[in-house]
Amino acid sequence: MRPHHYDCRLTTVLIFRSETRLIQLIQLQLAFGDLPLLDGASLSVQRGDSVGLIGRNGSGKSSLLKLIAGSLQADDGLIQREDGVHCVVVEQEPSLPDQASLFLSLLDRAKLNPSPEEPEAWQQLADIRAWLDRFGLDPERPLSGLSGGERKRAALALGFALKPDLLLLDEPTNHLDLAAIRMLEEAMERVSTSIVITHDRHFLDRVVNRIVELERGVLRSYPGRFADYLRLRADQWAAEDQAQRRFDRFWAEEEAWIRQGVEARRKRNQGRVKRLEALREAREARRQRVGQVQMRLDRGERSGKQVLECVGLGYQTPDGRDLVKSLDWVLMRGDRVALIGPNGIGKSTLIRLALGQLKPSAGQLRQGSQWQLAYFDQMREQLDEARSVAETISPGSDWIELAGKRMHVMSYLGDFLFSPRRAQSPVRTLSGGERNRLLLARLFARPANLLILDEPTNDLDLETLELLESSLQQYEGSVLLVSHDRAFMDAVATQTLVALGDGRWREYPGGYSDWIDQGGQWPAENRAGEGSPQETPTTTFSARDLQSAKPRRKLSFKEQRELEDIPLRIDTLETEQAKLQGSMSSADYYRQGAEQMRLDQSRLEQIDETLMALLERWEALQALASK
């Protein structure tokens, strides 16, 4: 297998020549607006490839999947497919045809006969039922009661049951809880070839063997997993920046020469003039990397030491099911707590109790002093579809106040990558990622010392997600969050509050991986329509889960600062140690007296102990940072 390189605008697209190639994209062009989504994009997919497709929100990833599936036509370029290749797509928000049951709806979606004559077709129907059972779904359930997560699981079950040559998944982990994501990861091992759009870094590391990034209309391929991609991308960006600096320097020199006038008009220099015109055209056509979101969190007034206190808190559903039972728990100032548990276990109920939207069945929930709350809603119900983006941020005014300073709403929205024209667009025209950015922009536009975040990572691209992590790590207020993004919980959470079933909750120190290390387990999801379980089964994590989860732990902002400060502290202590040892070894040291000699010896022992502790801490942080 030999790689062939196509050079296109300082990028290298890696295409493999192989007899097992399923599909090849050659110089694809596709545009819907001012800038093309695809601008000479090329890619080759072979049998056995597990491709993770990543890119910024709105870069064209979903459109690329449609092109590969054949449901969308490119403006230009060529798509070559292997004869008879069977391709199945599971969309970000899959639609299920209206039928009497979930099973019949899936058959309608796949255009399958519910009463076939061929044995192979009967086996396919049996496979669909078996996969529905693996994903915890009843085939005979009516569609009307299905949640978004259940619809997603049903579409995924159908995709695996059809055994395609190429499986295309668009954000498959959205709306899934951790147990369902683990089930999905195991199911992906049965698929020979796949292309997955996802921003779940843990999922990428578990599932894919190749990362393809769509940026500025071009596809770049990186072998390996997500961690390898980060290293290779950094090297490529450094090389690209250096090439652009050389180009700009040469262009500036040529522009200075043309302004001399007389020399440029001589006939023998006409070639140089034409070269300058070509340089101008190339510079004009050059697309810069998309900027980063700028997040500024205003902590507002300092809250009381206890932000939220639950005393014997209980909540029971009308059918008698306990979601919260005898909960005694305190959220302290500065805590960042992640709620963990399967869908339907009571995480959103606990948040609604904290917000005051529900009244507890028992006990009390006390709010601390100086409460300033900001709430991020995963269903985005806070957004008015008819309002413009700018009106959503600052109704009736062109200005907002941020950390005591006035800022124009257009400048503020620009920090969240909304152009002035996009800022005037109605909310209903925004994509899922743009809606999430808008909610974050509105959330951070007001002072708050308590953030309640319900699935804030859905639809966010990787760069925005990592910036959100960094902002929350530096945030001095308190955070209560629900997320199924394991890497996000590791980076942000200082504690986890885990649902154990039957309304019981337990707090663990650290993030998701720390919970796993402490033997993390949770009850299996109680499916809607199955009634209240008499016994609550648990899901226990295997050694593989422990091994794959641990490397995802990232340094927090404070830990990073600590890692940088430790060498300076060691130097200071070693200097003091050397000075003290020199003094104690001098000939006239005995003149200091017995008390001073005792104090010096005690201080020397204290320095030794502190140095040993600092060295051990530095090794632990350095090992964590290198993963």
Phi, psi and omega in degrees: 000120186242128179282143174240136187253129171254122180266125183213109176052057175064018178239154177240116179261121185269119180239128183260131175270121183205151177288343183261019181293128179274315186209146178223131176255129184234112173050053181286141175236132177207130181219139174238346183218214183294317181252143179290140174288318177240129185225077183080037183282132179228144182198146175232132180240126180254165172297134181097350178286135169241097190262130171261114182263118183233165180164169181292158176303132178082008182282344177113018183295312180295323177296323178296319177299320179295322177298316181294321180286341179094006180271357179220143180257137177283155176289328180200166181103186187223138174240119179252127180241147172294143181302130175075014181294131181260119186240134178234136181244134169245110186287169179297319176236083186294140177262135178247125180302148181286112179220175185290334182216166178298317181299313180294327178296318179293322176297319177296318179298322182269000181058047180251148179279124180291345179229069183283167178256332183282140178299324180297322180292322177297322178296324178296320177296321178295323178297321179297316178298319181295319180290325175299320179294321178299323180272011173073034183239140177273119182300334185267004180294144175288153182291331189299330184265007185279135174277173178298320179294322179291322176296320179296316179297323180295316179295323177294317178302318178297317180300318179288323182294329182285350176050060183286160171290326181223118180257126181247120183239130179250109182048061185291339183273351178298137178072002179262143174277178186296323179295318179292325178294319177297320177299319179295318179299319178292322180294327181296338178293340180273352184264129183285318184222134183207155169233123186237125169268119178201153174247012178274104186294324177297316179297318179300317181292331181277331196250318192265158173240010181197135177252131174240124181252131175260112182218130179053038174082000184240145178262130175242134183252135180231117178291151177100197184260189188296321180297322177294321179300316181301318181291314182293323180294320179299318178296319182292319179296321179297318179294321180294317179298320179295319179295320180292323177295319177296317179299312182296323179294316179294319179297318180297321178295320180291324177294321177296322179294318184294332181287348176290339169079287189298310181299322184291336184274351179293145186300321184289352179254010181295329178296323179291325177295316179296323178297321178296319178299321177294322178297319178298316180296319180295321180290323179294323183280346184293129179260124181281156175297144180295137182292174179258149174296140177254114183249131176233114181264122178263111184293339183071206179287150179291127181280173173292168182298317176263116183274321183211134180227127176254125181238105181058032187293135177218147173215131182235135179288163180303333180271009173091009181274131179275119173262328174225131184219118175050049182273121172246112187201147181231131170262115183267161177300130181092349178289143172235102190250129177257131175272129183237137176163162181291164177300139178085004183274341177125011181295310179295327177298317179296322178294317180294327174295318179295324180283348183084011180281340176235149175263132180294150175282334180207158176075192184226152171233112186255132175270141178286180181279159177058044180289127170226105191256140169230133188237130177254120186259123182294333180275355177058032181287347180284349184270132175270115186300330185276339181286156174281167178299316181295319179294329179295323181282316185220082182298126175075011181210152176265004185232150172231159177250124183231117181053040177083002181241142178278142182216137179291141186298328179291321177295319180295315179293330175298328176296336178257022173067028172261119177290161179304321179292321179292329180294337179269356181283149176291154183300328184296343181271356185279148174283172180300316179295321179293323178296319178295321177296322179295318178297320177295320179298317180290324180298316185274357179279354181235145179292139180205138174254001173221121176253128173246115188242117179254105182052060182286345187270350181302130174072002178278141175285168188297319182296315179294322179297315180292326178291322176298318177302311181299319181295319180290327177297327181271350183292132185267354177274198181253152182226133171237119189224152171242126179204148173254011176271107187294319179296323179296316179296321178298321184283331191253316192286137170264339175214160171237144174244111193252133175281125181259356183099159181056029177083001182271141179228149179219139180265139177233144175286148176087190183263204184299311182296325177295322176296318177300316181300332181268019177083035185305134174207155178215163181290148175296152185294134176274105184291143176299137176092355181264354181081179181279128181288143176282327179231139183261104177290158180238155176251119180256143183273140181275173177299327179296320178296319179298315182294319183283335183280323187300316182295345183282350179297128181246155175293135171283172180299316181295321178295323178295316177298320179297318179299321179288330184276334186302314179302323178293320179293322178295316178301316180298315181293320180293325176296314178297320180297314180296319180295319181292318178295323177297319179294318182290338181266000180287157186293327184258020182298329183299340181291346182292338180097158185296322183294316180293321178298321178294317179296320180294319179295320178296318179295322180296319178295321179296319178297317179302315181295317181294318179299317179298316180295319180294320179295318178295319179294320179297318179297319180295314180292321180295320177296321179293320182290332183277352181282000000 
